[in-house]
Amino acid sequence: MVFKINIKYANRINRLPPYIFVEIEELKNEKERQGIDLISLGIGDPDLTTPDLILNEMIKQVRYPENQNYPTSMGEQDFREAVQRWYKVRFNIEFDADNEVSNLIGGKEGIANIARAFVNPGDIVLCPSPGYPVYENGATKLCDGEPYLVPLLEENNFLPEFETIDTSILKKAKLMYLNYPNNPTGATAPKAFLKKAVDYAEDYNFIIVYDNPYSEFTFEDYIAPSLLQINQNHIELNSASKMFCMTGFRCGWAVGHEDIIKGIRKVKSQIDSGSPRFIQKAVIKGLSEYTSEKKPKIVKEIIKTYERRRDALIKGLNGIGWKTEKPKATFYVWSHIPEEETNSMDFVKKLIDIGVVLTPGAGFGKFGEGFVRFALTQPIDKIKEALERIEKIINY
C-alpha cells in the first residue's frame, strides 16, 4: 500500500535563510565538472597540516584502550586542567577546572549550545553583522530567539557602537556574540573596547559570548587579548582548529563564569559525549607548548606562513588597483568590491567563471554587502595566479 506523508518542517527551520555558501558550492562543482581549474580563497579552513608533535601524540594515545571509550561531555579532567593552565600562562587568568571550563566539539558547537542554555522564544540576541552566520541562524533562530543585527562599520574599525543601539533593545537582550580578532573582517579589538562592552553588559544584564578562535592568529607583534581579562562573569570560546590547524578534529573549550558553564554542560550532557579522548590528549600536548603569552614554535611557524601569504595578497591587490588594507590578525582579508560592481554575490560569480573562488560579504549578513572575503588558504604561487585572473576582470 502506497501512502504519502505530509512532511512539515518546524517553524524554526523555515526561519532560516537560504544558505549562500550552498549556492557557491554548487557553482564550484559545476565549474569543476567543466574542467575549470579553481583556486579557492573562499573557505576558512587551514590548508597546512597539524604539527607533527600533536599528530604523533594522537597516534600514541589512540592505541590506549581507555582512550577508545566514551569521553565525558564536559571534557576529561586532564584536558580541562590543560585549558586552565593555558589561560594562566597565555592571559594570566585563574580558573577552576572543575567548574569553569568545559570541552566543546569545536567552537561552532559551543556557539549554538550556549544559546540553547539561555535563549527562550522571543529573547533578543545581539549578533554582529557582518558576522559568523551561526550567531544569527544556528544559535539564535534555531532557539526561536530574535536576532538583532549590530552593524560593524568600516568607519568604526568594524567595532559595534553600543550608543546607537536603542536602550529598549539592550534591556531585552539575553546574549551578545562578540568575535575579535574578527571573522570576516580581520579587525581587532583593544582592551578599552572590551571594557566598554562589559560595562554595557552589566548595565543591561546580558551575557557576552566571546568567540575567540583567532586569538593566536595574529601578525607581527600584535597579541590578542581575552575578554575574560576584563571581566570573568561572561564566557569565552576557543578551539584547536585554527591555532593548531585541527579543524577536522573538532576539539575546543569554553571558559567563564561557573553558572554559565553549568548551563552549557547541562545542554551537552543531553546531546553529545565530548571530543574523543585521544584528540583531547593531543590538544593537551599542543597547549603545553605555551610557556608565556607569546606563541610557541609550532604556532609561530604556522602564523609566519600565513603572514607571508597575507603580504603577497595585499601587495598584489594594491598593485592591480584594488585598494585593500592589511589586517593585523586572522587568515582573512576583507575588501570592498571594485567600484563598478554593485553586488558581492554577482561579483563572486564572475570570479568563479574565471576559476577564482571568494566569499561574498552578503553571506555574513546585511552589513557585509559590498565586500568580499579572501581566505589565505592557498600557497603564494596560487595566490599570485589568482591575482592574475582577477586583474583580467577588474582592469579590462
C-alpha positions in Angstrom: 0.0 0.0 0.0 1.4 3.4 -1.0 0.8 6.4 1.1 2.2 9.9 1.3 3.3 11.6 4.5 2.7 15.3 4.7 6.2 16.4 5.9 6.3 19.9 7.5 9.5 21.4 8.9 9.4 23.1 12.2 8.9 26.8 12.1 12.4 27.4 13.3 13.7 25.6 10.3 11.6 27.7 8.0 13.0 30.8 9.5 16.5 30.0 8.3 17.5 31.9 5.2 18.9 30.2 2.0 22.5 29.3 2.8 24.5 31.4 0.3 27.5 29.1 0.7 25.5 26.2 -0.7 24.9 28.1 -3.9 28.7 28.9 -4.2 29.5 25.2 -3.7 27.1 24.2 -6.5 28.7 26.8 -8.8 32.1 25.4 -7.9 31.1 21.9 -8.6 29.7 22.8 -12.0 32.9 24.6 -13.0 34.9 21.6 -11.8 32.7 19.3 -14.0 33.5 21.6 -16.9 37.2 21.0 -16.2 38.0 24.6 -15.0 40.9 24.8 -12.6 39.6 26.5 -9.5 41.7 28.5 -7.0 39.7 28.6 -3.8 40.3 31.5 -1.5 36.8 31.1 -0.1 36.6 28.6 2.8 38.2 29.4 6.1 39.9 26.0 6.5 43.7 26.0 7.1 45.5 24.1 4.4 48.6 23.5 6.5 48.9 20.2 8.3 48.6 19.7 12.0 52.0 19.9 13.7 53.8 16.6 14.0 54.2 17.0 17.7 50.4 16.9 18.1 49.8 14.2 15.4 52.4 11.9 17.0 50.8 12.3 20.4 47.4 11.5 18.9 48.7 8.3 17.2 50.2 7.2 20.5 47.1 8.0 22.5 44.6 6.3 20.1 46.2 2.9 20.8 45.3 3.0 24.5 42.1 1.1 25.2 40.9 3.6 27.8 41.0 6.4 25.1 38.7 4.4 22.8 35.6 4.6 25.2 33.1 7.3 25.5 34.6 10.6 26.8 32.6 12.9 29.1 30.6 15.7 27.5 32.3 18.3 29.7 35.8 17.1 28.8 38.3 14.9 30.6 39.9 16.2 33.9 43.4 16.5 32.4 42.0 18.3 29.4 40.2 20.9 31.5 43.3 21.3 33.6 45.4 21.9 30.5 43.0 24.6 29.4 43.1 26.1 32.9 46.9 26.2 32.7 46.8 27.7 29.2 44.6 30.6 30.4 47.0 31.2 33.3 50.1 31.2 31.0 48.6 32.9 28.0 46.3 35.5 29.6 47.3 35.4 33.3 43.8 34.5 34.4 42.9 31.9 37.1 40.0 29.5 36.5 38.7 26.4 38.3 39.0 23.4 36.0 36.2 21.6 37.8 33.5 24.3 37.4 34.6 27.0 35.0 36.0 25.0 32.0 34.2 22.7 29.5 35.2 20.8 26.4 33.5 21.7 23.1 33.3 19.6 19.9 34.7 22.7 18.1 33.7 26.3 18.7 30.7 26.1 16.4 29.0 23.6 18.7 29.6 25.9 21.7 28.2 28.9 19.8 24.9 27.1 19.2 24.6 25.3 22.6 25.2 28.4 24.7 22.0 29.8 23.1 20.2 26.5 23.9 21.1 27.0 27.5 19.9 30.6 27.8 17.7 31.8 25.0 13.9 31.5 25.3 11.5 32.0 22.4 11.3 35.7 21.6 14.5 36.7 23.5 16.7 39.1 21.7 20.3 38.1 20.9 22.7 40.8 19.7 24.5 39.5 16.6 27.3 41.3 14.8 26.8 42.0 11.1 28.9 41.1 9.2 29.5 38.1 11.4 29.8 34.3 11.5 26.3 33.1 10.3 25.9 30.7 13.2 25.4 33.6 15.6 22.2 34.7 13.8 21.0 31.4 12.5 22.4 28.2 14.1 22.2 29.8 17.6 19.5 32.5 17.7 16.9 31.4 15.2 17.1 27.7 15.9 16.4 28.6 19.6 13.4 30.7 18.5 15.2 33.8 19.6 15.1 37.2 17.8 18.5 38.3 16.3 19.2 42.0 16.5 21.9 42.8 13.9 24.6 45.1 15.3 26.4 46.8 12.4 30.2 46.5 12.2 31.1 49.5 10.0 34.4 50.4 8.4 34.3 53.9 9.8 34.3 52.5 13.3 37.0 50.0 12.6 34.4 47.2 12.4 33.6 47.6 16.2 30.0 47.9 17.3 28.8 51.2 18.5 26.7 50.5 21.6 25.4 54.1 21.7 23.5 53.5 18.5 21.5 50.5 19.9 18.1 51.5 21.3 18.0 51.1 25.0 14.7 49.1 24.7 16.7 46.5 22.7 19.6 46.4 25.2 17.1 45.9 28.1 15.6 42.9 26.3 18.9 41.3 25.2 19.8 37.9 26.7 23.1 37.3 24.9 25.6 39.2 22.7 28.1 37.5 20.4 31.4 39.2 20.0 34.4 37.9 18.0 37.8 39.5 17.9 40.1 39.0 16.1 37.1 39.1 13.7 35.8 36.8 11.1 35.2 38.0 8.4 36.8 41.5 8.7 40.1 40.7 10.3 39.5 43.6 12.7 40.9 43.6 16.2 39.5 45.0 19.5 41.6 46.9 22.1 41.0 46.2 25.8 39.4 49.7 26.1 36.6 48.5 23.8 36.2 45.2 25.6 35.9 47.1 28.9 33.1 49.2 27.2 31.3 46.1 26.1 31.5 44.6 29.5 30.1 47.8 31.1 27.1 47.7 28.7 26.5 44.1 29.5 26.5 44.8 33.2 24.3 47.9 32.9 21.7 46.0 30.8 22.1 42.5 32.2 23.1 40.4 29.2 25.8 37.7 28.8 28.7 38.2 26.3 29.7 35.1 24.4 33.2 36.0 23.3 34.1 33.8 20.3 37.9 33.9 20.3 39.2 31.2 17.9 41.7 33.6 16.2 43.4 34.6 19.4 46.7 33.1 18.3 46.3 34.1 14.6 47.9 37.4 14.9 50.8 39.0 12.9 53.9 41.0 13.7 54.0 41.8 17.4 50.2 42.0 18.0 49.0 39.9 20.9 45.2 39.5 21.1 43.5 39.9 24.5 40.8 37.8 26.1 37.5 39.4 27.2 37.9 37.5 30.5 41.0 39.6 31.3 38.5 42.4 31.7 35.7 40.6 33.5 35.2 36.8 34.2 31.4 37.0 34.5 31.0 36.0 30.8 32.0 33.1 28.6 34.8 32.7 26.1 35.0 30.1 23.4 38.2 28.9 21.7 39.5 25.8 19.9 42.4 23.9 18.5 41.0 24.4 14.9 42.9 27.5 13.9 45.9 27.6 16.3 47.0 24.0 15.6 45.3 23.6 12.1 43.0 21.0 13.6 39.6 21.9 12.0 38.7 18.3 11.2 39.4 17.0 14.7 36.7 19.1 16.4 38.1 20.0 19.8 37.6 23.3 21.6 36.7 24.7 25.0 34.5 27.1 26.9 35.8 29.1 29.9 33.9 31.5 32.1 31.6 32.1 35.0 30.6 28.9 36.8 26.8 29.4 36.3 27.2 29.9 32.5 29.5 26.9 32.2 26.9 24.9 34.2 24.3 25.8 31.6 26.3 24.7 28.6 27.4 21.5 30.4 23.7 20.7 31.1 22.9 21.0 27.4 25.8 19.0 26.3 25.1 16.2 28.7 21.8 15.6 26.9 23.2 15.6 23.3 26.9 14.7 23.0 29.8 12.9 24.6 32.5 15.4 24.0 35.6 15.2 21.8 37.3 11.8 21.6 39.8 11.3 24.4 42.8 10.7 22.2 42.1 14.0 20.5 41.8 15.8 23.8 45.2 14.2 24.8 46.8 15.5 21.6 45.4 19.1 22.2 46.9 18.9 25.7 50.2 18.3 24.2 49.9 21.4 21.9 48.7 23.6 24.8 51.6 22.5 26.9 54.0 24.1 24.4 52.9 27.5 25.7 55.3 29.0 28.3 54.2 32.6 28.0 51.7 34.8 26.2 54.0 34.6 23.2 53.3 31.9 20.6 55.3 28.7 20.8 57.4 27.5 17.9 54.7 25.1 16.5 52.2 28.0 16.3 54.7 30.6 15.2 55.7 28.6 12.2 52.0 28.3 11.1 51.4 32.1 11.5 54.6 33.0 9.6 53.4 31.1 6.5 50.0 32.9 6.6 51.7 36.3 7.2 53.8 35.8 4.0 50.6 34.9 2.1 48.8 38.0 3.5 51.6 40.3 2.4 51.7 38.7 -1.1 47.9 39.1 -1.5 47.8 42.7 -0.2 50.7 43.8 -2.3 49.1 42.1 -5.4 45.7 43.6 -4.8 47.0 47.1 -4.4 49.3 46.5 -7.4 46.3 45.9 -9.7 44.4 48.9 -8.3 42.2 47.1 -5.8 42.9 49.1 -2.7 43.0 46.9 0.4 44.1 47.3 3.9 46.4 44.8 5.7 44.8 43.0 8.6 46.7 42.5 11.9 45.0 39.1 12.6 43.1 36.1 11.2 43.9 34.5 7.8 41.2 36.6 6.1 41.4 39.7 4.0 38.2 41.8 3.9 37.9 44.2 1.0 35.4 46.4 -0.8 34.3 45.0 -4.2 35.5 47.1 -7.1 33.6 50.4 -7.7 32.0 49.2 -10.9 30.4 46.2 -9.1 27.1 46.6 -7.3 26.5 43.2 -5.6 29.0 40.9 -3.8 27.4 37.7 -4.9 27.3 38.7 -8.6 30.9 39.7 -8.4 31.9 36.4 -6.9 30.0 34.6 -9.7 32.1 36.5 -12.2 35.2 35.3 -10.4 34.1 31.7 -10.3 33.7 31.9 -14.1 37.5 32.6 -14.4 38.4 30.0 -11.7 38.8 32.1 -8.5 36.5 31.5 -5.5 36.0 34.1 -2.9 33.2 34.5 -0.3 30.6 37.3 -0.8 30.2 39.7 2.0 26.4 39.2 1.9 27.0 35.7 3.2 27.9 37.2 6.5 24.8 39.3 6.9 23.1 42.5 5.8 26.1 44.8 6.6 28.5 42.6 4.8 27.2 43.6 1.4 29.6 45.4 -0.8 32.6 43.4 0.5 34.3 40.1 -0.3 36.4 37.9 2.0 39.7 36.3 0.9 40.9 33.3 2.9 44.7 32.8 2.8 44.4 29.1 2.4 46.5 28.7 -0.8 50.3 28.8 -1.3 51.8 32.1 -2.6 52.1 30.8 -6.2 48.4 30.1 -6.3 47.6 33.5 -4.8 49.6 35.2 -7.5 47.9 33.1 -10.2 44.5 34.1 -8.7 45.6 37.8 -8.8 46.5 37.5 -12.5 43.0 36.1 -13.2 41.3 38.8 -11.1 43.1 41.6 -12.9 41.5 40.5 -16.2 38.1 41.2 -14.7 38.7 44.4 -12.8 41.1 46.2 -15.3 39.6 45.1 -18.7 
